[in-house]
Amino acid sequence: MYIVYRCPKCGEFVLANTVNHTRTCPNCNHRAELKTLRIYGRAETPGEATELMKSLKAKEGGGEDYTPSFKRLNP
């Protein structure tokens, strides 16, 4: 499962895989524990999460096109 949250330090939307317990913001490098964050949306796949992120960023203002990059983690 993937979640979208706002970085508590810089306020940017961030995607995270819930398999992990923490996530580092790609914008400001702040590391946050996922269980302590307000979640703005959930998705089953990375593609759905990307669409959710685009929709949230567009609602926020400007309709800016956003395409996140994912790093593949080896289990």
PAGU-308051 format. One line per 3 residues: for each residue x, y, z of N, C-alpha, C. Coordinates in nm, 3 decimals. Atoms other than C-alpha are relative to their C-alpha. Layout:
X:Y:Z:X:Y:Z:X:Y:Z  ...
REM end
This chain:
0.085:-0.118:0.000:0.000:0.000:0.000:0.089:0.123:0.000  -0.072:-0.128:0.007:0.117:0.354:-0.074:-0.085:0.108:0.064  0.071:-0.113:-0.061:0.027:0.671:0.114:0.059:0.131:-0.052
-0.044:-0.136:0.032:0.050:1.042:0.041:-0.014:0.080:0.129  0.002:-0.086:-0.119:0.141:1.275:0.327:0.073:0.129:-0.030  -0.076:-0.125:0.011:0.279:1.625:0.375:0.121:-0.008:0.091
-0.121:-0.004:-0.081:0.634:1.661:0.495:-0.022:0.100:0.114  0.020:-0.092:-0.112:0.616:1.812:0.846:0.098:0.118:0.001  -0.099:-0.108:0.001:0.923:2.026:0.774:-0.025:0.101:-0.112
0.011:-0.092:0.114:0.872:2.171:0.423:-0.141:0.013:-0.056  0.139:-0.010:0.045:0.502:2.101:0.357:-0.029:-0.061:-0.136  0.022:0.062:0.131:0.550:1.919:0.024:-0.071:-0.134:0.016
0.059:0.133:0.001:0.339:1.615:-0.062:0.108:-0.102:-0.029  -0.099:0.106:0.016:0.539:1.293:-0.039:-0.073:-0.134:-0.010  0.052:0.136:0.011:0.461:0.936:-0.148:0.087:-0.093:0.082
-0.076:0.098:-0.078:0.561:0.647:0.076:-0.063:-0.137:-0.012  0.046:0.137:-0.002:0.535:0.272:0.066:-0.015:-0.039:0.146  0.025:0.031:-0.141:0.379:0.148:0.391:0.078:-0.122:0.049
-0.088:0.109:-0.042:0.616:-0.152:0.394:0.110:0.058:0.088  -0.104:-0.068:-0.076:0.869:0.097:0.531:-0.062:0.071:0.120  0.049:-0.069:-0.119:0.837:0.262:0.873:0.033:0.148:-0.002
-0.038:-0.140:0.012:1.009:0.588:0.781:0.018:0.035:-0.147  -0.021:-0.049:0.137:1.049:0.803:0.470:0.074:0.131:0.010  -0.073:-0.126:0.007:1.292:1.080:0.383:-0.060:0.084:-0.111
0.058:-0.092:0.098:1.143:1.381:0.205:0.103:0.026:-0.110  -0.094:-0.027:0.109:1.302:1.416:-0.140:0.030:0.149:-0.018  -0.018:-0.144:0.014:1.267:1.794:-0.112:0.098:0.058:0.104
-0.080:-0.062:-0.107:1.427:1.875:0.225:0.082:-0.100:0.082  -0.073:0.107:-0.068:1.573:1.540:0.343:-0.042:-0.024:0.146  0.052:0.026:-0.135:1.362:1.539:0.662:-0.050:-0.144:0.007
0.043:0.138:-0.017:1.310:1.182:0.789:-0.116:-0.003:0.098  0.121:0.003:-0.083:0.963:1.110:0.929:-0.049:-0.143:0.019  0.063:0.130:-0.027:0.795:0.810:1.092:-0.141:0.003:-0.059
0.128:0.000:0.071:0.496:0.715:0.878:-0.119:-0.008:0.094  0.114:0.017:-0.089:0.274:0.618:1.173:-0.040:0.128:0.072  0.031:-0.125:-0.071:0.288:0.974:1.312:-0.057:0.109:-0.092
0.035:-0.103:0.097:0.180:1.156:0.994:-0.147:0.001:-0.037  0.135:-0.010:0.054:-0.153:1.282:0.864:0.004:-0.048:-0.145  0.002:0.059:0.133:-0.236:1.080:0.554:-0.107:0.068:-0.085
0.091:-0.068:0.092:-0.396:1.260:0.258:-0.065:-0.095:-0.099  0.059:0.098:0.091:-0.464:0.949:0.052:0.076:-0.131:0.004  -0.059:0.134:0.005:-0.397:0.578:0.001:-0.021:-0.057:-0.139
0.010:0.064:0.131:-0.335:0.373:-0.312:0.062:-0.138:0.008  -0.051:0.137:0.002:-0.270:0.007:-0.391:0.126:-0.015:-0.085  -0.113:0.014:0.092:-0.018:0.058:-0.673:0.074:0.132:-0.014
-0.075:-0.125:0.022:0.256:0.309:-0.756:-0.069:0.090:-0.103  0.070:-0.079:0.101:0.055:0.418:-1.061:-0.118:0.077:0.058  0.113:-0.067:-0.066:-0.253:0.495:-0.852:0.051:0.109:0.093
-0.057:-0.099:-0.091:-0.035:0.677:-0.599:0.047:0.124:-0.077  -0.044:-0.111:0.083:0.113:0.890:-0.877:-0.118:0.086:-0.043  0.121:-0.074:0.040:-0.235:0.986:-1.001:-0.057:0.077:0.118
0.049:-0.067:-0.120:-0.341:1.069:-0.646:0.086:0.123:0.031  -0.091:-0.112:-0.024:-0.033:1.289:-0.603:-0.026:0.113:-0.098  0.029:-0.102:0.101:-0.106:1.472:-0.930:-0.130:0.074:0.034
0.128:-0.062:-0.033:-0.464:1.533:-0.822:0.011:0.092:0.121  -0.018:-0.084:-0.119:-0.363:1.668:-0.479:0.078:0.127:-0.033  -0.078:-0.118:0.037:-0.101:1.899:-0.629:-0.081:0.095:-0.085
0.083:-0.084:0.085:-0.351:2.026:-0.888:-0.104:0.075:0.084  0.099:-0.064:-0.088:-0.613:2.099:-0.618:0.063:0.110:0.083  -0.070:-0.097:-0.084:-0.353:2.285:-0.415:0.018:0.134:-0.072
-0.012:-0.125:0.074:-0.316:2.539:-0.692:0.100:-0.009:-0.112  -0.090:-0.007:0.113:-0.168:2.586:-1.030:-0.010:-0.116:-0.096  0.010:0.114:0.088:-0.242:2.243:-1.173:0.133:-0.048:-0.053
-0.136:0.036:0.040:0.132:2.180:-1.191:0.010:-0.150:-0.028  -0.020:0.140:0.033:0.225:1.855:-1.363:0.110:-0.056:0.089  -0.095:0.057:-0.094:0.401:1.630:-1.115:0.019:-0.147:-0.031
-0.031:0.140:0.020:0.575:1.300:-1.180:0.109:-0.039:0.099  -0.100:0.037:-0.099:0.749:1.146:-0.879:0.095:-0.107:-0.053  -0.092:0.107:0.037:1.049:0.920:-0.905:0.006:-0.097:0.118
-0.006:0.104:-0.103:1.067:0.592:-0.716:0.136:-0.067:-0.006  -0.122:0.080:-0.007:1.375:0.412:-0.598:-0.042:-0.142:0.031  0.032:0.140:-0.025:1.355:0.034:-0.613:0.083:-0.048:0.119
-0.067:0.052:-0.118:1.436:-0.121:-0.276:0.008:-0.152:-0.013  -0.016:0.146:0.003:1.575:-0.472:-0.265:-0.042:-0.059:0.133  0.046:0.059:-0.128:1.398:-0.690:-0.006:0.108:-0.078:0.069
REM end
